[in-house]
C-alpha cells in the first residue's frame, strides 16, 4: 500500500539532524504474543535499555545496549518477512539487516525484544536508486544537483477508502489563532495570523487547473489603505478600447526533471484544454491599465480581473449620466415652439446616434432652429483628427446617416457647429 504517514514527517525532522539516516521511532509495548504488539506505553529511548533503529540506503540498523536483545522481527500485514534470533546473527551491540528485497513504498512493522520488553516501530521503505535515493530526494546531495528534487516534506497517499486519502493533513486544534498549514516563498518562521485559518500562504500561489471555493473575499477596508482618491479619468473610454476574446488553451511542456519524458503543464484529464474560454489579453490591458498586469517569473502576463470590477462600475455610472443628459435634451425638445408645422427649439440640439454601438449604419439626429444661417456636422477619430464634415441645409428635425464604409472599428466623436459655435460633441462606437 503506497501510503505516506505522519511518521514520515517525524523521520524527516530526525534526518535533518543526522544526515541521510532515516530513524524509526520505537515505542515500548505490552507483549501479547510471540511477535509482541499491544499498546504503546513509552516514547522513544526512555532509558539506557531502549533500542534504537534507523535505515540508510538499503541497510536497516538496530542498536541496543550490550547483550540485551533476544530477537528482531520485520513484518508486513502480520506476515513475518525477517526473523533474527539472538543465537543466530545478533552481535553484542547491534545488528545490520539487508532490506533491499522489501517492496518499494510499502509500510513495515519492526519488533525488537530488548531487555525482556518488546519495542515496536513503523517505517515506509523507499528503495534507493542511482538517480534518486531517499536522502537525495530530501536534501539534494547528488553531485549533479540540477537533476535532483529537493522536498521540504514529500508525502503520498492512496488506496484507502474513496475520498479519504490525504497527502498532507494539517489540523489546527484548540481556541488559539493560527493555521493548519503554512506555506511561504521566503525564508521566514511565520507570523501571527490574527485568527483561525485552515491554510495560510505567504507569497504567490500557483495552480495549473481550476480552484474551487464558495466565496472569494478580497481585503477592501479603507483602514488598510493610504492616499485614497476618487478616479477622475473616464473609465468608459478606456473600456471601449478593450477587446473580448474567445480562445482555447494550448498545452505546453515544462521541466519535469527528465529530458526524455517532458511533463505537461495542464492536466489532460481535467477538460480545461477542450473547453472554450473567454477573456482579455495582458498585452492589450498593459497599454491601458499597466497596474493591472503582472509579468511572472516565466515571462507570462496575468490580469487582475478583480480590480477591473470597480472600473466597470465607474463605466456604468458614466453611461447612466450620459443617458440622463440625453433624457433632459429630449424633454427640452418637448417644450419647443412649433414654426410652420415643424418643431424648432430656441437653440440647436445634438442627440446621441442610434444604434450605438453600430456595425453598418447609424443615424445622428439633431434639431436646427430656423434662425441658424450655417450648420455643419464634423466627424473625428478618437485622436481628434477630422475624418468627415457635412453641411446641414435642413432646419428643424434633421437626421444624418453615417455609414461604416471606410471606417475601422473603434470610438469616434461627432460635433454639431452652428454659425461658428460648437453646440455639442458626442461619442459613437463602430463595433467589429
Protein Blocks (a to p, Z undefined) as FASTA:
>chain_A
ZZddfklmmmmmmmmmnojaccddddddddfbjnggajdfbdehkbfkbccdddehjacc
ddddehkbfbdcddeehiafbdcdfklmpcfkbccddfklpcehiacdddddeehiacdd
ddddddddfklcfklmmnopafblmlpccdfbacddehiaehiacfbacddedjbecdfb
dcdfbdcebjaehiacfbdcedddddfbdcddfbdcddfbfklgghiacdfbdfklmmmm
pccdddddddddddehiaklccdfbdfknommmpccddddfklmmmmmmmlpccdfkopa
cddfklmmmmmmmmmmmmmmmmmmmmmmmmmmmmpcceehiacdfbdcdddddddddfkb
ccddddddfklmbdcdddddfkopafbdcddfbgcjddddddfehpacddddddddeehi
afbdcdddddZZ
